[in-house]
Amino acid sequence: MRVESRNKKHQTLKNFCEERNIEYTYICKGRDKEIDQWVKNINPDLIVVFSMSQLLRESIFRQPKHGTINMHPSYLPEYRGANPDFWQYYNMEMNPGVTIHYVDKGEDTGDIIYQERVHIPLGTKSPERLDKLITETGVPLMLKAIQAIKEGNAPRQPQTPLSPNDRARNLKPEEHAKIINWQEWPIERIWHILRGTELWLNAFEQPKGLYKGQRWLVGDFEKQSNNHKAGSLVKYQGKYALAVPEGYIYLSKSFSVKKAILAMLKG
């Protein structure tokens, strides 16, 4: 995680905390007892969680007198799980949301404090989408929830046990190349998913040679009949593109020296 410092330079969360004399520790597997004791020593009134890759144990989330709250980037009980962003792209969910809820023993099943839907236009890339969901909507909701908890009037709306969606799980590496139905899906859906996941989804072959380790950037699309194999990388009107039955999705290359060096070290 990166945050904005007082001198406007980007820095790590660790450095941000050290500058302000804020307690900091890094949580990882195998340190359960150490983390338990760390929380006990701090004796917080409230724990706030966001984008945590593992579920908190009950011995931790029940320690604060006001409990533990979490910001989840979906309109719960929709898209419970570790990766709601991908599955909302996958299902073309144009009106997702953000939920502030209490943490319990389940996965995103605790009582809801506040939640709000957000419209996301088709083809919005992940950084812009997260800005709308988290920065513009989620953070103000979280601050509102903290204030309500402090004043003793925070709402608590129990969730329904069942979610209307399958669990928003992480993809397995072997699923990346099979997740897109190139032949049958409309070009808008394929384009929308690829735009949103261009930083990490390996649904098609990434650049090679000098550009090994870089990622394709997904541009616009054009509807145009063609005889190319669906999902193949082609040149069309002098541009790189992915061919689908309804047309072409344009691609461009970016170049990062850091990524190039990492690719050389790995290769």
Phi and psi in degrees as a GROMACS rama.xvg file:
@    title "Ramachandran Plot"
@    xaxis  label "Phi"
@    yaxis  label "Psi"
@TYPE xy
-123.691  143.286  ARG-2
-131.12  165.101  VAL-3
-89.9742  125.47  GLU-4
-91.2258  178.243  SER-5
-65.083  -30.6741  ARG-6
-93.2644  15.7478  ASN-7
70.2478  9.54772  LYS-8
-93.6635  143.782  LYS-9
-72.2302  141.399  HIS-10
-150.696  173.271  GLN-11
-78.1151  160.618  THR-12
-61.8164  -36.1302  LEU-13
-59.7116  -47.8477  LYS-14
-65.5858  -37.5847  ASN-15
-58.3845  -44.7883  PHE-16
-68.6683  -40.5522  CYS-17
-63.278  -37.8307  GLU-18
-62.7277  -28.9691  GLU-19
-108.716  10.6747  ARG-20
58.0629  42.1937  ASN-21
-100.467  134.178  ILE-22
-57.4003  135.811  GLU-23
-141.48  137.338  TYR-24
-149.524  156.329  THR-25
-103.559  121.31  TYR-26
-92.2673  128.94  ILE-27
-145.799  167.014  CYS-28
-62.4017  145.245  LYS-29
92.1418  -1.31559  GLY-30
-116.814  27.2834  ARG-31
-56.7459  -50.4726  ASP-32
-64.2844  -39.3237  LYS-33
-63.7287  -40.6896  GLU-34
-68.2391  -41.2121  ILE-35
-53.272  -47.4989  ASP-36
-69.3377  -36.4371  GLN-37
-61.3936  -43.9106  TRP-38
-66.0663  -40.9243  VAL-39
-61.2044  -40.1725  LYS-40
-65.2652  -39.4321  ASN-41
-72.1769  -36.1626  ILE-42
54.2939  60.3228  ASN-43
-73.0479  152.089  PRO-44
-76.3048  -29.1226  ASP-45
-153.777  139.884  LEU-46
-107.379  133.974  ILE-47
-116.282  128.841  VAL-48
-121.619  141.567  VAL-49
-151.802  133.821  PHE-50
55.9352  43.6217  SER-51
-89.5676  134.677  MET-52
-84.2388  -3.05333  SER-53
-142.089  156.412  GLN-54
-77.5198  137.473  LEU-55
-71.6703  139.871  LEU-56
-73.9325  154.089  ARG-57
-60.259  -33.5482  GLU-58
-63.5649  -19.744  SER-59
-95.9385  -51.6479  ILE-60
-70.8495  -14.7659  PHE-61
-94.1222  -4.5287  ARG-62
-65.4556  -47.529  GLN-63
-65.393  146.493  PRO-64
-66.1306  -24.6146  LYS-65
-102.185  7.27429  HIS-66
81.7702  -160.355  GLY-67
-129.083  134.799  THR-68
-121.993  154.532  ILE-69
-133.03  146.212  ASN-70
-101.427  118.189  MET-71
-116.014  128.844  HIS-72
-81.0388  56.0611  PRO-73
-157.113  168.277  SER-74
-92.3209  85.2827  TYR-75
-57.1237  145.122  LEU-76
-84.5924  13.3655  PRO-77
-69.7528  141.899  GLU-78
53.594  53.0119  TYR-79
-71.858  139.908  ARG-80
133.389  -177.625  GLY-81
-76.991  -22.5568  ALA-82
-134.597  60.0455  ASN-83
-64.2628  -29.2018  PRO-84
-57.5573  -49.9035  ASP-85
-62.5604  -47.5244  PHE-86
-70.5428  -24.806  TRP-87
-71.6705  -37.2207  GLN-88
-63.3666  -46.6857  TYR-89
-58.2988  -41.8484  TYR-90
-90.2432  5.89288  ASN-91
52.8009  49.0089  MET-92
-78.9894  104.394  GLU-93
-88.3574  -11.804  MET-94
-130.975  64.3828  ASN-95
-74.4289  -154.014  PRO-96
-172.688  -172.444  GLY-97
-131.686  139.479  VAL-98
-127.91  132.933  THR-99
-103.378  121.925  ILE-100
-142.68  159.703  HIS-101
-73.8639  147.202  TYR-102
-89.2447  131.814  VAL-103
-128.847  -163.626  ASP-104
-73.9124  -15.7805  LYS-105
-84.8205  179.673  GLY-106
-96.9226  100.095  GLU-107
61.4786  40.202  ASP-108
-113.693  -0.594525  THR-109
-71.5667  165.799  GLY-110
-56.8175  138.451  ASP-111
-84.1218  134.352  ILE-112
-95.7615  -61.2177  ILE-113
-139.397  152.335  TYR-114
-154.806  155.407  GLN-115
-151.685  137.313  GLU-116
-83.9303  151.25  ARG-117
-134.509  130.368  VAL-118
-81.0788  129.064  HIS-119
-116.686  114.763  ILE-120
-62.8887  151.095  PRO-121
-55.8145  134.516  LEU-122
82.4415  7.12634  GLY-123
-66.7432  129.155  THR-124
-77.0726  160.263  LYS-125
-56.7152  -45.8038  SER-126
-59.8951  -42.4505  PRO-127
-68.6245  -37.1513  GLU-128
-63.2337  -45.2292  ARG-129
-66.9452  -32.5694  LEU-130
-60.4373  -44.374  ASP-131
-67.8708  -44.1233  LYS-132
-73.0292  -49.659  LEU-133
-91.0229  -57.7165  ILE-134
-66.1538  -48.2635  THR-135
-82.5925  -28.5128  GLU-136
-115.545  -51.1575  THR-137
-65.9902  -45.1485  GLY-138
-62.6232  -48.6353  VAL-139
-59.0181  -37.4509  PRO-140
-64.4077  -39.7382  LEU-141
-64.8203  -44.5132  MET-142
-63.2965  -38.2502  LEU-143
-63.4048  -40.7241  LYS-144
-66.3127  -43.0801  ALA-145
-61.4969  -42.2806  ILE-146
-64.2552  -41.4365  GLN-147
-65.2938  -38.8652  ALA-148
-64.8227  -42.8927  ILE-149
-59.8262  -38.7596  LYS-150
-84.8467  -6.49928  GLU-151
79.3972  20.0334  GLY-152
-129.054  30.8729  ASN-153
-72.6654  132.447  ALA-154
-65.1197  155.732  PRO-155
-139.718  103.235  ARG-156
-108.016  110.001  GLN-157
-59.9227  144.133  PRO-158
-86.4876  154.551  GLN-159
-71.5227  146.253  THR-160
-61.7017  -36.5036  PRO-161
-98.8074  143.159  LEU-162
-98.1232  145.634  SER-163
-71.8788  -9.27301  PRO-164
-118.844  158.169  ASN-165
-63.6154  159.481  ASP-166
-56.024  134.112  ARG-167
-82.5011  74.2021  ALA-168
-82.9902  167.247  ARG-169
-77.5681  149.058  ASN-170
-77.84  145.838  LEU-171
-81.3836  149.175  LYS-172
-52.9168  -37.8547  PRO-173
-73.8462  -9.55023  GLU-174
-86.6011  -17.9805  GLU-175
-56.0859  -46.9134  HIS-176
-75.0306  -9.60661  ALA-177
-112.735  -2.47095  LYS-178
-75.9685  -23.5673  ILE-179
-96.4791  129.955  ILE-180
-93.3693  85.2937  ASN-181
-61.9602  -33.8165  TRP-182
-79.8306  -34.053  GLN-183
-110.171  -24.8583  GLU-184
-74.7509  147.686  TRP-185
-65.693  153.826  PRO-186
-60.9031  -32.5908  ILE-187
-61.9351  -40.7358  GLU-188
-69.3259  -45.2889  ARG-189
-60.6021  -46.8507  ILE-190
-59.3896  -45.4211  TRP-191
-60.7993  -45.0811  HIS-192
-66.5705  -45.3118  ILE-193
-66.9758  -36.4316  LEU-194
-63.1906  -42.5927  ARG-195
-73.0656  -23.3614  GLY-196
-116.281  18.5019  THR-197
-61.31  -20.1939  GLU-198
-80.9463  -14.6446  LEU-199
-148.757  -26.0393  TRP-200
-75.3654  128.148  LEU-201
-102.349  63.654  ASN-202
-82.4347  -17.6295  ALA-203
-147.034  169.237  PHE-204
-68.0029  131.274  GLU-205
-86.7645  167.319  GLN-206
-55.6738  150.727  PRO-207
-119.204  -174.595  LYS-208
61.8184  -131.213  GLY-209
-58.7784  -28.3883  LEU-210
-95.7142  12.0319  TYR-211
-59.4282  133.416  LYS-212
94.4007  -10.6288  GLY-213
-89.3135  175.379  GLN-214
-123.472  146.162  ARG-215
-70.7605  138.614  TRP-216
-97.2464  132.857  LEU-217
-93.2008  118.836  VAL-218
-94.6679  -137.496  GLY-219
-86.2224  -179.859  ASP-220
-129.058  160.421  PHE-221
-137.098  130.883  GLU-222
-82.7036  122.67  LYS-223
-162.433  123.406  GLN-224
-62.7701  143.724  SER-225
-157.197  167.293  ASN-226
-111.373  13.6573  ASN-227
-73.0323  156.734  HIS-228
-65.1351  131.735  LYS-229
-61.564  128.331  ALA-230
90.7833  2.63155  GLY-231
-87.1365  149.253  SER-232
-87.4359  122.767  LEU-233
-134.949  173.245  VAL-234
-107.782  127.416  LYS-235
-136.806  122.707  TYR-236
52.3994  40.0414  GLN-237
77.8278  8.17237  GLY-238
-121.55  151.298  LYS-239
-71.9261  143.334  TYR-240
-157.688  157.333  ALA-241
-97.9924  129.155  LEU-242
-89.574  132.374  ALA-243
-131.932  163.132  VAL-244
-53.7597  -32.1908  PRO-245
-91.6653  -6.26915  GLU-246
158.916  -143.794  GLY-247
-132.562  141.032  TYR-248
-110.081  115.6  ILE-249
-76.739  143.348  TYR-250
-125.904  154.494  LEU-251
-141.037  161.686  SER-252
-104.021  140.941  LYS-253
-114.02  160.482  SER-254
-131.188  123.231  PHE-255
-117.939  122.6  SER-256
-60.3977  -40.5101  VAL-257
-60.1711  -45.5694  LYS-258
-65.6974  -37.0026  LYS-259
-63.722  -42.5207  ALA-260
-64.8226  -43.7916  ILE-261
-61.6799  -40.4776  LEU-262
-64.3192  -38.9609  ALA-263
-65.6088  -40.8797  MET-264
-65.3846  -38.9251  LEU-265
-72.886  -32.423  LYS-266
